[in-house]
Amino acid sequence: MELSEELEPKRGGILQSTSKRVRMIFSVMASPNRIDILRILNSKGPLTYSELKSLAGFKSKKESGKFAYHLRKLLRQSLVALNKSERRYTITNLGKLVLSLARQIEERSIIESGKMYVRTSHESIEEFNSHKIIQSLVREGSLPLELAQKITEEVENRIYKYQTTYLTGSLIREMVNSVLLEHGHEEYRNKLARLGLPVFDIQEMISNVDNVDAGAEDLLFKTGQAVLAEHLLLNTLPKDVADSHLSGDLHITNPGIWSLLPDTLFINVKELIEDGLDLKGKSLGVTRISSIKDLDNLITSLSMVISLVSKEASQEVVMDGLVPLLSKHSKDIAELEQRLTNAFSTASTSSKYGKSPTFVSFLIQLGSDTKLTKAILSAYKEYARITPIPKIGLIIDYEKGKVADVSDVLSEIIALGGQVLFTKEQASSRGVLRVDAKNAGTTSIKLQSLSINLPRLAFESNKDETYFRARLALLMKPALSSMSLRKKDVSDLTRRGLNPILASNTQYMQRGSVSLVINLVGLHEAVFSILGYEGNKEGKDILYKVIDTAVSVAKKKGKETGDTVNVSMVESEGSSRFATLDGEKYGKSSILKTMNGESYSEGIEFYAGEVSGFSAKSDKIVECNKMAKMLDGGLLTRIKFAKDAKVDEIKNTIEKASDLLSSFKPVKKVAICGNCGLKDEKLGDKCPKCKSPYIIN
C-alpha cells in the first residue's frame, strides 16, 4: 500500500473535524447576543461575569440562565477565555477573528443588497450611489470626468471599510476632499469644501448667550456670516489677498457681508419718502405708504426708512434732506419734536449684521431754518437720553452756519453720549468723505472695509522709509483689485434685488456714484516709533510722503480699473486686531512701546483740555488740516473728553474746534448699567436702580 493511500483516511478525519469546528463557530455567530458579547469584550477589555452580563443587557434574574448559556457556548469554542486568577473574561484571538469576519459579512451584505444609506444636507435619507459623487465632482468642482471617476472609485473603497449603515453627506465630502488633497488637487478641494462651523463653536455660542445682544437673531447672523466669510476667503478673494488678511497685513471688516452690501451710503431721505418706497416684490410684509398726507404718514415712513435702509449697508447710512422733509409739517414744533423722538426710538430696534449695528446719521446743515434745526436737535437729545447706546447720530455741517448758534443743545447731547460729527463737508460719523457732494441728486456708495497695517510694513522694512513705501504700494495693488471685483459683485446683487431700496434709488446703480476707499491704520506709530523718525519737520515730511504715496497708487490703480479710489484714515475694527497679531509676531513689549493706547491710531486724536490753547498756527492743527486735505477719502479727528466733563467745557471746546478744524468728532464716554441699561454720567460702582455692579464705561 502506498503512503498516500495509508494517509487518506487520517486526512479525511482531519477535514471532517475542521469542518465540524467551523460549523460550530458559525452556529455561535448565528446569535446576535453572542456577537454582542464579543463586541463588548473587544472594546471594553477584560470584564467580570456581572459586568459583562450587565453590559450585554441581561439585567434581570430571569435572564441569568440565558446569559450563562450564551457565555458557555463562546467558552467551548475558545472565542472567549476566563482568567481564573482574576475571574475576568477576555476575547481570544480566535474571537477577534470571528468578530472581524462578522463585520466583513455585514458590510458586504449591506453593499450587495444596496442598503447603504446617506443622510443628505437637504434633510433626506437616500441609498448610497457613487454616481452622485461623480456628478458632484464634475458639476461643483469642474473636475474632468476621468479624474472624477478615479477619485470616486478610491472614495467608494474607503466608504466600504466603514462599519456604519448610515453615512452623511458631510462625511462623504470630507473623504472626497481628503483624497483630492492626497492627489495634489488643492484647487478642486477648495471648490468642494463644505463651509460652516465646528460643533464645538456652535455649542460655545449657545452656551454663552449672556453675550448675545439681539437674541436668536444674533446667533443666526453670526453663524451665517461665518459661512459667508469662509466662502470669501476660500473661494472669492485672490489667495494673496486672503493670506494678507489672515496674517494681519491688512484687515477686512465684516467679511461675511463683503460681497453683499456696500459699507456706507449717502442718501437723500426727502426723495426716498416723498417719492414713496418702491420695494417692488420684496419685503411683502412691510406696509406700503404711497404718499405723505400728514405728520402721521411722515413719521411712520421715516421710522420705516431708517430700519429698512440700515439693512442695505454694513457700516453707516448718512441721510440728507431731513430739514426740507419736515418743513411742510412744522406748524406745531412741540408735537413734531415728540413724534421725531418716537421715530428715532422705534427705528432703533432694527437688526444688526456685525459687532456694531449699522449706524444711521442725519446730516443737518446749519444756516437755514434755525427753528426747525433746533427742534430736530431737541428731539435727538431726548432720544440720546433714553437710549443707552444710540444707533442714530447727527452730522452737523457748519460750512454755512455757526456752531455757536446751536452749541448749547449739542453740548448737552454730547454729555448724554449722543453721537455727533462736525464737518464742513459731507462725511460719515466714521470720517469717510462723500467727495461727490456737488451731485446731491444721486446716492453715493462707499466700499471701504479694507485697512492696511502700516506698523507691520514698518517692522519689515528695516527702518528704510523708501522700502516701507514700496511695500505699501505693492500691498495696495492686489487689495484694490479685489475691491474692484467686490464692486462688481455688490452692483450685480443690488441689480438683482438683494438691496431693493438702493436698487430703486440708484436705478440699478446708474444714478449712483460708487467709490473704493482704502484705509491706513497706525501711520504715526509706523513713522515715529518703528521707522524711528522724530516729531520734527523731517519726520512730518515722511508722514506726508507716505500719504502721498498711497494717494498716488490709488489714483493710478483707479485709472486702470475705471474706479474712483480714495485713501482715508478713519475708524477701523482692524486697529486692535493688528496690534494683537503684531504683538504675537514681534513681542508684546515691542508693540506696547509704539502705542499710546490698546490699539493702533485711526486718524488724529486731541484731548479736550489742549484745544483751548491751540491757534490756527499750532503745529498739531497745521498737521491735522494738511493731512485732511491730502487724504481724499477722509480723516477722522477725535476730541476726547473726560468722563466728568461738564456741559460748559464741551460747549467751549466744540466752538473753538469749529474755528480751527474742518471736521472733528467729540467723544465722551457715559457710564451704563450692563444689567438694566440705565445711563447716567454720575453712575458709580453700583447701579442705583437695579443694584448691579456691572457698569459699562
C-alpha positions in Angstrom: 0.0 0.0 0.0 1.3 3.4 -1.0 1.9 6.1 1.6 -0.8 8.4 0.1 -3.4 5.6 0.5 -2.3 5.0 4.0 -2.8 8.7 5.0 -6.1 9.3 3.2 -8.4 8.1 6.0 -6.5 10.3 8.5 -6.7 13.3 6.2 -10.4 12.8 5.8 -10.8 12.7 9.5 -8.9 15.9 10.0 -11.0 17.6 7.3 -14.2 16.3 8.9 -13.1 17.6 12.3 -12.2 21.0 10.9 -15.5 21.2 9.0 -17.4 20.4 12.2 -15.4 23.0 14.2 -16.1 25.7 11.5 -19.8 24.7 11.6 -19.8 25.1 15.4 -18.2 28.6 15.1 -20.8 29.6 12.5 -23.5 28.4 14.8 -22.1 30.6 17.6 -22.1 33.6 15.1 -25.8 33.0 14.4 -26.8 34.6 17.7 -26.8 38.4 17.9 -26.5 38.1 21.7 -23.2 36.2 21.4 -21.8 38.7 18.7 -22.7 41.5 21.2 -20.8 39.8 24.0 -17.7 39.5 21.7 -18.0 43.2 20.7 -18.3 44.3 24.3 -15.2 42.3 25.3 -13.3 43.6 22.3 -14.0 47.2 23.1 -14.0 47.2 26.9 -11.3 44.6 27.6 -11.4 42.0 30.5 -14.7 42.1 32.5 -16.1 40.2 35.4 -19.1 38.0 35.0 -21.5 40.6 36.5 -20.0 43.4 34.5 -20.3 41.5 31.2 -23.8 40.4 32.0 -25.0 43.9 32.7 -23.3 45.5 29.6 -24.8 42.7 27.4 -28.2 43.7 28.5 -29.1 40.7 30.7 -30.0 42.7 33.8 -32.9 40.7 35.4 -32.6 37.5 37.4 -34.8 35.7 34.9 -32.2 36.3 32.1 -29.3 34.9 34.1 -29.7 31.4 32.6 -29.9 32.7 29.1 -26.7 34.8 29.6 -24.9 31.8 31.1 -25.9 29.6 28.1 -24.5 32.1 25.6 -21.3 32.6 27.5 -20.8 28.9 27.8 -21.1 28.5 24.0 -18.4 31.1 23.5 -16.1 29.5 26.0 -16.5 26.0 24.5 -15.5 27.3 21.1 -12.5 29.2 22.5 -13.9 32.5 21.4 -13.8 33.8 25.0 -11.4 32.8 27.7 -11.6 33.0 31.5 -8.7 34.2 33.6 -9.3 32.2 36.7 -7.0 34.1 39.0 -8.6 37.5 38.2 -12.1 36.0 37.4 -12.3 38.1 34.3 -13.4 37.1 30.8 -11.5 38.2 27.7 -11.9 37.8 24.0 -9.4 35.4 22.4 -7.5 36.0 19.1 -9.9 33.5 17.5 -12.8 35.5 18.9 -11.4 38.7 17.4 -11.0 36.9 14.0 -14.7 35.7 14.2 -15.8 39.3 15.1 -13.8 40.7 12.2 -15.4 38.1 9.9 -18.8 39.0 11.2 -18.2 42.7 10.4 -17.0 41.9 6.9 -20.0 39.7 6.2 -22.3 42.5 7.5 -20.6 45.2 5.4 -20.6 43.1 2.2 -24.2 42.1 2.7 -25.2 45.8 3.0 -23.2 46.6 -0.1 -24.5 43.7 -2.1 -28.1 44.5 -1.2 -27.6 48.2 -2.0 -28.8 49.1 1.5 -26.1 51.7 2.5 -27.8 55.0 3.2 -26.7 58.6 3.2 -28.2 61.4 5.3 -28.0 64.3 2.9 -27.7 68.0 3.6 -31.2 68.7 2.2 -32.8 66.8 5.0 -33.4 63.4 3.4 -32.1 59.8 3.6 -31.1 58.2 0.3 -29.4 55.0 -0.7 -25.7 55.4 -1.4 -25.0 55.9 -5.1 -21.4 56.5 -6.2 -22.6 58.1 -9.4 -23.8 61.1 -7.4 -20.2 61.7 -6.2 -19.0 61.7 -9.8 -21.8 64.2 -10.7 -21.0 66.4 -7.8 -17.2 66.5 -8.7 -18.0 67.4 -12.3 -20.7 69.9 -11.5 -19.4 71.6 -8.4 -15.7 71.2 -8.7 -15.4 71.2 -12.5 -13.2 68.1 -12.5 -12.6 66.2 -15.8 -14.8 63.1 -16.0 -11.9 60.7 -16.0 -10.4 62.2 -12.8 -13.8 62.4 -11.1 -14.3 58.6 -11.8 -10.8 57.9 -10.4 -11.4 59.9 -7.2 -14.9 58.4 -6.7 -13.5 54.9 -7.0 -11.0 55.5 -4.2 -13.6 57.2 -2.0 -16.0 54.3 -2.6 -13.4 51.8 -1.5 -12.9 53.8 1.7 -16.6 54.0 2.3 -17.0 50.3 2.2 -14.5 50.0 5.1 -16.9 51.9 7.4 -19.0 49.9 9.9 -22.0 52.1 9.7 -25.2 51.5 7.8 -25.7 55.3 7.6 -23.3 57.8 6.0 -23.7 61.6 6.0 -23.2 63.9 3.1 -20.6 65.9 5.1 -18.6 62.7 5.9 -18.5 61.7 2.2 -17.5 65.2 1.2 -14.7 65.1 3.8 -13.4 61.9 2.3 -13.6 63.3 -1.2 -11.6 66.4 -0.1 -9.1 64.2 1.7 -8.5 62.1 -1.5 -8.2 65.3 -3.6 -5.5 66.7 -1.3 -3.6 63.4 -1.3 -3.5 63.6 -5.1 -2.4 67.2 -5.0 -5.7 68.8 -6.2 -6.0 71.6 -3.7 -7.9 74.0 -6.1 -10.6 71.4 -6.7 -10.7 70.7 -3.0 -11.4 74.4 -2.3 -14.3 74.4 -4.7 -15.8 71.4 -3.0 -15.1 72.4 0.6 -18.1 72.3 3.0 -18.4 75.7 4.7 -19.6 76.0 8.3 -18.7 76.0 11.9 -17.4 73.1 14.1 -19.9 71.6 16.5 -17.8 73.0 19.4 -18.1 76.6 18.2 -21.9 76.2 17.8 -22.1 74.8 21.4 -20.0 77.7 22.7 -22.3 80.3 21.0 -25.4 78.7 22.5 -23.7 78.3 25.9 -22.6 81.9 26.0 -26.0 83.6 25.3 -25.3 86.1 28.1 -23.1 87.9 25.5 -25.9 87.9 22.9 -27.3 91.4 22.4 -30.2 90.9 20.0 -31.5 87.4 20.9 -31.7 84.5 18.4 -31.2 86.9 15.5 -27.6 87.5 16.7 -26.9 83.7 16.7 -28.3 83.4 13.2 -26.3 86.3 11.9 -23.1 85.0 13.5 -23.5 81.5 12.0 -24.5 82.8 8.6 -21.6 85.3 8.4 -19.1 82.6 9.5 -20.1 80.6 6.4 -20.0 83.6 4.0 -16.7 84.8 5.5 -15.2 81.4 4.9 -16.5 81.5 1.3 -15.0 84.9 0.7 -11.5 83.8 2.0 -11.5 80.4 0.4 -13.2 81.0 -3.0 -13.8 84.7 -3.8 -10.7 86.7 -2.8 -7.4 86.1 -4.6 -5.2 83.9 -2.5 -2.6 86.6 -1.8 -5.2 89.0 -0.5 -6.9 86.3 1.6 -3.5 85.4 3.1 -2.7 89.0 3.8 -5.9 89.4 5.7 -5.4 86.2 7.7 -1.7 87.1 8.5 -2.6 90.7 9.6 -1.0 92.7 6.8 -4.5 94.0 6.0 -7.9 93.7 7.6 -11.3 93.2 6.0 -14.2 94.3 8.2 -17.4 92.2 8.1 -16.0 89.6 5.6 -19.3 87.7 5.9 -21.2 90.6 4.0 -18.2 91.9 2.0 -19.7 90.8 -1.3 -23.3 91.5 -0.4 -23.6 95.1 0.9 -21.9 98.4 0.5 -20.3 99.9 3.6 -21.5 103.5 3.7 -24.4 105.1 1.9 -25.1 108.8 1.4 -28.8 109.1 0.5 -31.5 111.8 0.4 -34.2 110.9 2.8 -36.6 113.5 1.4 -36.5 112.0 -2.0 -36.9 108.5 -0.6 -40.0 109.3 1.4 -41.8 111.8 -0.8 -41.5 109.6 -3.9 -42.7 106.6 -1.8 -40.7 103.5 -1.0 -40.5 101.3 -4.1 -39.8 97.8 -2.7 -41.4 96.1 -5.8 -41.9 92.5 -4.9 -39.5 92.5 -1.9 -40.4 92.7 1.8 -44.1 92.0 1.2 -44.7 92.1 4.9 -43.8 95.8 5.0 -46.6 98.3 4.8 -46.7 100.4 1.6 -47.2 104.2 2.1 -47.5 105.7 -1.4 -47.8 109.3 -0.4 -47.2 111.6 2.6 -50.5 113.3 3.5 -49.9 114.3 7.1 -47.4 114.1 10.0 -48.5 110.6 10.9 -47.6 109.3 7.4 -44.4 111.2 7.6 -43.2 109.8 10.9 -44.3 106.3 10.1 -42.4 106.4 6.8 -39.3 107.9 8.4 -39.1 105.1 11.0 -39.6 102.5 8.3 -36.9 104.1 6.1 -34.4 104.2 8.9 -35.0 100.5 9.6 -35.1 99.3 6.0 -32.2 101.3 4.6 -29.9 100.3 7.6 -30.2 96.7 6.3 -28.6 97.7 3.0 -25.3 99.0 4.4 -22.8 97.2 6.6 -21.5 100.3 8.5 -23.4 103.5 8.1 -26.2 105.3 6.2 -25.9 109.1 6.1 -29.3 110.8 5.3 -29.5 114.3 3.9 -32.7 116.3 3.4 -34.4 115.9 6.8 -34.9 119.6 7.4 -36.7 120.1 4.0 -38.7 117.0 4.5 -40.1 118.2 7.8 -40.6 121.8 6.7 -44.2 121.2 5.5 -45.2 119.7 8.8 -43.6 122.2 11.2 -46.6 124.2 12.4 -46.7 122.5 15.8 -43.0 122.4 16.8 -43.6 120.7 20.2 -45.6 117.9 18.6 -43.0 117.5 15.8 -40.2 117.1 18.4 -42.1 114.4 20.3 -43.1 112.5 17.1 -39.5 112.7 15.8 -38.2 111.2 19.1 -40.7 108.4 18.7 -39.5 107.8 15.1 -35.8 107.6 16.3 -36.8 105.3 19.1 -38.9 102.8 17.1 -36.3 102.7 14.3 -33.5 101.8 16.8 -34.9 98.3 17.1 -33.7 97.4 13.7 -31.3 94.4 13.3 -27.5 94.5 13.1 -25.1 92.4 11.0 -21.9 92.6 12.9 -20.4 93.5 16.3 -21.6 97.1 15.8 -25.0 97.9 14.3 -25.3 99.8 11.0 -25.3 103.4 12.1 -27.8 105.9 10.7 -26.8 109.6 10.7 -28.8 112.6 9.8 -27.0 115.4 8.0 -28.1 118.8 9.5 -26.9 121.8 7.6 -26.6 124.9 9.8 -27.5 128.4 8.4 -31.1 127.6 7.2 -34.4 127.2 9.1 -32.9 127.6 12.6 -36.2 126.9 14.3 -36.7 123.5 12.7 -33.0 122.7 13.1 -33.3 123.3 16.9 -36.4 121.1 17.0 -34.6 118.2 15.4 -31.7 118.6 17.8 -34.1 118.7 20.8 -35.8 115.5 19.6 -32.4 113.8 19.2 -31.4 115.0 22.7 -34.3 113.2 24.2 -33.6 110.1 22.1 -30.0 110.1 23.3 -31.2 110.5 26.9 -33.4 107.4 26.8 -31.2 105.2 24.7 -28.2 103.5 26.4 -26.1 103.3 23.2 -27.6 105.3 20.3 -27.7 103.7 16.8 -28.7 107.0 15.3 -26.3 110.0 15.1 -26.0 113.6 13.8 -23.7 115.1 11.2 -23.5 118.8 11.8 -22.5 120.7 8.6 -21.2 124.1 9.7 -19.8 125.3 6.4 -22.6 128.0 6.0 -23.5 128.4 9.7 -22.1 128.8 13.1 -21.7 126.0 15.7 -22.2 128.7 18.4 -25.8 129.1 17.4 -26.6 125.5 18.5 -23.7 124.7 20.8 -26.0 124.7 23.9 -28.1 121.8 22.9 -25.2 120.0 21.1 -23.0 120.1 24.2 -25.9 118.6 26.2 -26.3 115.8 23.6 -22.6 115.0 23.7 -22.7 114.9 27.5 -25.5 112.3 27.3 -23.4 110.1 25.0 -25.1 111.2 21.8 -23.1 110.6 18.5 -22.2 113.9 16.7 -19.7 114.7 14.0 -18.9 118.3 13.0 -17.8 118.9 9.4 -17.6 121.4 6.6 -18.0 118.6 4.1 -20.4 115.8 3.8 -18.9 112.9 5.8 -20.0 109.8 7.7 -19.6 109.6 11.5 -16.5 107.4 10.9 -15.0 110.3 8.9 -15.4 108.9 5.4 -15.9 111.8 2.9 -18.7 111.8 0.4 -16.4 113.5 -2.2 -19.2 113.9 -4.8 -21.3 116.2 -2.6 -22.0 118.6 -5.5 -24.0 115.9 -7.2 -26.5 115.7 -4.4 -29.3 114.2 -6.5 -27.5 110.8 -6.6 -26.9 108.3 -4.0 -23.2 108.0 -3.1 -21.9 104.5 -2.3 -18.7 103.8 -0.4 -16.9 100.5 -0.4 -14.3 100.6 2.3 -13.8 97.9 5.0 -10.2 97.3 3.9 -7.5 98.6 6.2 -3.7 98.3 5.8 -1.4 97.6 8.8 1.3 100.3 8.4 3.2 99.2 11.6 3.6 95.7 10.2 5.1 97.1 7.0 7.4 99.3 9.0 8.6 96.4 11.2 9.5 94.5 8.0 11.2 97.5 6.3 14.5 97.6 8.4 13.9 101.3 9.1 14.2 102.2 5.4 11.3 104.5 4.6 11.7 104.2 0.8 11.4 100.4 1.1 8.5 100.9 3.5 6.6 103.0 0.9 7.4 100.5 -1.8 5.9 97.7 0.3 2.8 99.8 0.9 2.4 100.3 -2.9 2.9 96.5 -3.5 0.2 95.6 -0.9 -2.3 98.2 -2.2 -2.4 97.0 -5.8 -3.8 93.5 -5.2 -6.0 94.9 -2.4 -7.6 97.4 -4.7 -8.0 94.8 -7.5 -10.0 92.7 -5.0 -12.1 95.8 -4.1 -12.8 96.4 -7.7 -14.1 92.8 -8.0 -16.2 93.4 -4.9 -17.8 96.5 -6.6 -19.0 94.3 -9.4 -20.4 91.7 -7.0 -22.3 94.2 -4.9 -23.6 96.0 -8.0 -24.8 92.8 -9.5 -26.6 91.6 -6.4 -28.2 95.0 -6.0 -29.4 95.0 -9.6 -30.9 91.6 -8.9 -32.9 92.9 -5.9 -30.8 91.9 -2.9 -30.9 95.6 -1.8 -34.3 96.8 -3.1 -34.2 100.4 -1.8 -30.7 101.0 -3.1 -31.6 99.4 -6.4 -34.6 101.6 -6.8 -32.9 104.8 -5.7 -29.9 104.3 -8.0 -31.9 102.8 -10.9 -29.8 99.7 -10.7 -26.6 101.7 -10.0 -26.9 104.0 -13.0 -27.7 107.0 -10.8 -25.3 106.1 -8.0 -21.7 107.1 -7.5 -19.5 104.2 -6.2 -16.1 104.8 -4.8 -13.5 102.5 -3.3 -11.8 103.7 -0.1 -8.7 102.1 1.3 -7.9 102.9 4.9 -4.5 103.4 6.6 -4.0 102.3 10.2 -1.2 103.2 12.6 0.6 105.8 10.4 2.1 107.7 13.4 3.3 104.5 15.1 4.9 103.3 11.8 6.8 106.6 11.1 7.8 107.8 14.6 8.0 104.7 16.8 9.1 101.9 14.3 10.9 103.7 11.5 12.5 105.9 14.2 11.8 109.5 13.0 11.4 112.4 15.3 8.3 114.6 15.5 10.1 117.4 13.7 9.9 118.7 10.2 11.8 115.8 8.7 9.6 113.3 10.5 6.4 115.0 9.4 7.6 115.2 5.8 7.9 111.4 5.9 4.4 111.3 7.2 3.1 113.3 4.3 5.2 111.3 1.8 3.6 108.1 3.0 0.1 109.6 2.4 1.1 111.0 -0.9 2.4 107.5 -2.0 -0.9 105.9 -1.0 -3.0 108.5 -2.8 -0.8 108.3 -6.0 -1.1 104.5 -6.1 -4.8 104.7 -5.5 -5.3 107.2 -8.4 -3.1 105.1 -10.8 -4.9 101.9 -9.9 -8.3 103.7 -10.3 -7.4 104.7 -13.8 -6.5 101.1 -14.7 -9.8 99.7 -13.4 -12.1 102.6 -14.2 -12.9 103.2 -10.5 -12.9 106.2 -8.2 -10.3 105.2 -5.5 -9.7 107.3 -2.3 -7.4 106.9 0.7 -8.6 107.5 4.3 -7.5 107.4 7.9 -10.7 106.7 9.8 -12.2 104.4 12.4 -11.5 100.7 11.7 -12.1 97.4 13.6 -8.7 96.3 12.3 -6.6 98.6 14.6 -7.0 96.4 17.7 -6.6 93.2 15.7 -3.4 94.5 14.0 -1.9 95.3 17.4 -2.8 91.9 18.8 -1.3 90.0 15.8 1.8 92.1 15.8 2.2 91.5 19.5 2.2 87.8 18.8 4.7 88.1 16.0 7.2 90.7 17.3 6.6 90.5 21.1 4.1 92.4 23.2 6.7 94.7 24.7 7.8 95.8 21.2 4.2 96.7 20.3 3.4 98.4 23.6 6.3 100.8 23.1 4.8 102.0 19.8 1.2 102.7 21.1 -0.4 105.2 23.3 -3.5 103.0 24.0 -4.6 99.4 23.4 -4.7 99.7 19.6 -3.0 101.5 16.7 -4.1 105.0 15.8 -7.1 105.6 13.5 -6.7 109.2 12.3 -5.8 112.0 14.7 -6.8 112.5 18.3 -6.8 115.5 20.6 -7.6 115.9 24.2 -10.3 118.4 25.0 -8.1 120.2 27.5 -5.4 121.1 24.9 -7.8 122.5 22.3 -8.3 125.8 24.2 -4.6 126.6 23.9 -4.5 126.0 20.1 -4.4 128.6 17.4 -4.6 128.1 13.6 -0.8 128.1 13.5 -0.3 125.5 16.2 1.8 122.5 14.9 -0.9 119.9 15.7 -3.6 121.9 14.0 -1.5 122.6 10.9 -0.5 118.9 10.6 -4.2 117.8 11.0 -5.5 120.2 8.4 -2.7 119.3 5.9 -3.4 115.6 6.3 -7.2 116.2 5.9 -6.5 117.9 2.6 -4.2 115.1 1.4 -6.5 112.3 2.4 -9.2 112.5 -0.3 -11.2 109.6 1.4 -11.4 111.3 4.8 -9.6 111.9 8.1 -11.3 111.2 11.4 -10.2 113.7 14.0 -11.4 112.9 17.5 -11.6 115.2 20.5 -11.7 113.2 23.7 -13.4 114.5 26.8 -13.0 113.2 30.3 -15.9 111.2 31.8 -16.7 114.0 34.2 -16.5 116.8 31.6 -19.2 119.5 32.2 -21.6 120.8 29.5 -19.9 124.3 29.6 -16.5 122.7 28.9 -17.9 120.7 26.0 -19.6 123.9 24.6 -16.5 126.0 24.7 -14.3 123.2 23.1 -16.6 122.5 20.2 -17.0 126.2 19.4 -13.2 126.6 19.5 -12.6 123.5 17.4 -15.0 124.7 14.7 -12.8 127.7 14.2 -9.7 125.6 13.8 -10.7 122.3 12.0 -12.7 121.4 9.0 -14.0 118.2 10.7 -14.0 116.7 14.2 -15.8 114.3 16.4 -16.3 114.8 20.2 -16.0 111.6 22.2 -17.2 111.3 25.7 -17.9 108.0 27.5 -21.0 107.8 29.6 -21.5 105.0 32.3 -24.2 102.5 31.5 -25.6 99.7 33.7 -25.0 96.5 31.8 -27.9 94.8 33.7 -30.8 97.2 33.3 -29.5 99.8 30.7 -29.7 102.8 33.0 -27.5 105.6 31.6 -26.1 108.3 33.9 -22.8 110.2 33.9 -22.9 110.0 37.7 -23.3 106.2 37.8 -20.9 104.9 40.4 -19.7 101.4 41.3 -23.3 100.1 41.6 -26.5 100.9 39.7 -29.0 102.8 41.9 -31.9 101.3 40.1 -31.1 97.5 40.0 -28.1 97.5 42.4 -26.0 95.7 39.8 -22.2 96.2 39.9 -22.0 95.5 36.2 -21.2 99.1 34.9 -20.0 99.7 31.3 -17.8 102.7 30.9 
